[in-house]
């Protein structure tokens, strides 16, 4: 599980900083996006099982 303030890597090349920790997921501020995936805004929700 990710913790507050920790950098996480997900979806093969996307890096984000955990801003909020929830029971089953985290909210991450995207800092690197090396894929062609588009995100609405700079934040996304990621389930713990996807980390």
For each residue, the residues with C-beta under 8 A, 3 or more apart:
1: 48 51
2: 6 8 18 21 26 28 46 48 51
3: 6 18 21
4: 18 19 20 21
5: 17 18
6: 2 3 17 18
7: 15 16 17 18 31
8: 2 15 16 17 18 26 28 46 51
9: 13 14 15 51
10: 14 16 28 46 50 51
11: 14 35 37
12: 35
13: 9 32 33 34 35
14: 9 10 11 30 32 33 34 35 37
15: 7 8 9 30 31 32
16: 7 8 10 28 29 30 31 44 46
17: 5 6 7 8 28 29 31
18: 2 3 4 5 6 7 8 21 26 27 28
19: 4 26 27 28 29 43
20: 4 26 27
21: 2 3 4 18 26
22: 25 26 27
23:
24: 47 48
25: 22 45 46 47 48
26: 2 8 18 19 20 21 22 45 46 48 51
27: 18 19 20 22 43 44 45 46
28: 2 8 10 16 17 18 19 43 44 45 46
29: 16 17 19 42 43
30: 14 15 16 33 39 42 43 44
31: 7 15 16 17
32: 13 14 15
33: 13 14 30 37 39
34: 13 14
35: 11 12 13 14
36:
37: 11 14 33
38:
39: 30 33 42 43 44
40:
41:
42: 29 30 39
43: 19 27 28 29 30 39
44: 16 27 28 30 39
45: 25 26 27 28
46: 2 8 10 16 25 26 27 28 50 51
47: 24 25 50 51
48: 1 2 24 25 26 51
49:
50: 10 46 47
51: 1 2 8 9 10 26 46 47 48
